[in-house]
Amino acid sequence: MYIFVPGATETQQAVLTKAFGDAIFLAKNALRPPQHISETQQLEILNKYFPLQDRNTVERIFNSIIGYNPDAGSAAFGQLVIDATDTENRCPPTGSFNFLVLEGTTIAVCPDFWTYIGNFPPRECSDLPEDIMSWRMTFPGDSIFHMLIAYVGREAVAGHSLVNYGVARDPKTDATYTGAANAFFIRFFAPDKAKLSVTNYDWYALVSLSPIRESSVL
C-alpha cells in the first residue's frame, strides 16, 4: 500500500486512508452497478461519457484501480507516496481550489484540501442503502479517485496518458464547461478524447452509482 511522507499527523493519515477506501469503493462498484439498474440503463449512462466502443477500455481502467485486492486496491499503489503537508511545494497557491497534485509517484495534498475538510468533514454512508451512492462520498474520496485514475492511466490507452482537460470551451459560442458538463461536452464534441479524460471516468463512476440523481447532474 502507499506510504506517507514523514510529518503527516494521525488525523491526516486517517482522513486520507478513509478517502482511499472510498476511491476503491467507487471503482469497484462502478463495474457492479446497483441491482435495480438494467443493462440497458447501464449502457445509457456509459454512453453519456464514452462512446460505447470504449467500454472495454473503461472497464480496464477501473480494474487497474481494483487490482487483485478489491479492498486494498492495486498492488501498484505500493509505489505511491502521499505527501500530506506538501513538503516539496508542488501545490499551487492557496485559494486556487486545487486539492491534490500528482507528480510522478507522489500525491501532494494541498492546503485547500485540509481547509475544505474543515468545512465539510467526511462522513460515513452506513445510513444509506448499500446500492445507492451517497454524495457524501464525493469528497474527499472522489478527489483521491480522480488522482488514482490519472495514476493508473499513465500510458494506459494506446501509449497515451489520461489527462485532465480542465475547462472545455465551445468554439461557436465561447461558452465554458466544467465538471460534469465538461465531461459531457468532451464526450459529444471530442469523442476520441473521452477515453483519455480523467473527468469522464470520474463522472461516469459517480453517475453510474447515482442513477436516481442523474437528471440533476446533467
N, C-alpha and C positions, 0 to 999 in steps of 0.2 A: 504494500500500500504506500501511498505518498508519505513524505516526511515534512516536518515543519522546520523552518529556519529558526535557530535559537532566538528567543525573545518573545515568542508568542505566549500569551497568558493562557491559563487553563480554560478560562471562559471563551477566549477567541478560538482555541482549538476545539472546544465542544460545539460552538456555533458552526464552524466550518466542517467538522465531522458530520454533523446532522445535515448540513447542506449537501455534502457529497452523497449521503444516503438518499436524500430526496431526488438528486440528479439521476442516480442509478435507477431509482423507482420510476422516474419519468421515462427513461429509455426502455426499461423492461416492460412497462405497461403500455407504452405506445405501440408495441408489437403485439400486445394482447388486449385489444380494446374491450370495454365493458360488454357483458354478455347480451345486453339489450340492443347492441349495435349490430346491424346486419352487415354482411359482406358488401352489399351494395352501398350502404351508408358509409362504410369504411373507405371504399374507393372514391366516393364523392368528396369526402374530407381530404383524402390524399390528393385528388385532382385539383383542389384549391391551391395547393402549394407546390406540386410537382406534376409534370406530365406523367401519365400512367406508366409509360415505358421505363420510367426511372425507379419503379417500385423496388426492384431487387437492389439497386444502389442504396436507396434509403434504408432498407432493412439491414443491409450490410454495415452501414454506418452505426445504426443503433446497436447491432450485435457487437460491434467493436468496443462499445462502451460497456456492455454487459460482460463480455468475455465468457470464461467458463465458470464464473462465480457470480450468479445473479444477485448476491447480497453485497459482495465487496467490489464487484466490477472487474474490469480488465486487468490482467497482470501488468500491462503496460503502464498503469498508473503508479507502479512501484518506482518508476523513474521520475515521477513528478515531485517537485519541491514547492511547498507552499510558504510564501513569504508574507506572513500575516500582518506585518507592520511596514512593508515596502522599504526594507533596509537599503535597497540599491536605487531608490528614487526612480522606479520605472513608470510610476503613475503620472498622469497629467495634473495640473494644478487643482487644488480643492475647489469644489463648486462646479466642476465640469460634468458631474454625474457619471463619471467612469468608475465603476465598482471594482473591476478586475482587469488585469493586463496579463496576457500570455506572452512570454518571451522564452523561446526555446523550450526547456522542460520546467520552467518556473512560472507559477501563477502568483503574481503580486496582488495583494489585497489592498485596495486604495482607501484613503481616509474617508471618502464619501460612502464607502460600503459600511463602515462602522457608524457613521453619522445616521445613515438610513436605518440600520439595525436598531439604533437607539430610539428612533421614532416609530418603528414598525417591527417589534420583536417577532422572531419566528415562532410559529405555533404548530401544534400537532394537528393531525387530520383525523384523529381517532373518533371524533364526534360525528363524522360523516360516513355514509355508506361506502363500502370498500370499492364499489365500481364507479365512483364519481370522483373526479379530480377536483381538489379544492384550490381556489385561487390563493389560499393562504400559503401554498407551496411555491408560488411563482417567485418569491424572494424569501430567502437567498438561494433556495435550491435551483431555480431556473437560471440564475446568474452563473452558478457553477456548471450547470448543464450546458450552457452556452459555451463556456470555456472547454469543456470536455469534448463537445462536438468539434470545435476547432482543433483540439489536440489530436484526437484520433483521425481527424480529417486531413492531416498533412500528407500530401501526395496520395490521397485515398481514391481519387476519381481520375483515372487515366493519367496519373502523374501530376495532377493539379491539386493544389491545396484548397480546402474550403476557406472562404473568406467572409468577412462581414462587410456587405456593400453599403452599410450606413443608410444614407438618405437617398431614395430614388426620386428622380425629377422627370416629370412629364415634359418631353421636348415641345409638345404642341401648346400646352397651357402654362408651362413653367411652374405648375403645382408641385409640391414636395410631399413625399410619403415616408413615414417612419413606422417602426413596429410592425404590427400585423398588416397594415396597409402596404408597407414596403414589400413584405413577403408576397402579398397578393399581386402587387404591381410587377415584381420580378417574374413571377410565375407566368403571367399572361402577356407581358410586353418584352420579356427577355427569357423565354422558357429554357433556353440552353444553359442559362446561368443558375437556374433554380437548384439543381443538384450540387452546386458549388457554394450556395448561400447558407451560411450558418443560421441566419434569421429564419429561413424557410423550414429548416429542421426544428428549430426552436418552437415556432408557432404550430407546426404540424403536430408535434408531441403534445402540446397543451390542448389544442382543439380536439384532437382525436380522443382525449380523455375527458373533454368537457363538452360533448355534443349538445347538451341541453342549453348551453350558453353560446352556441356557435353564432347565432344570429346577432348577438351583442358584440361579437369580436370583429366581424366584418359586415 
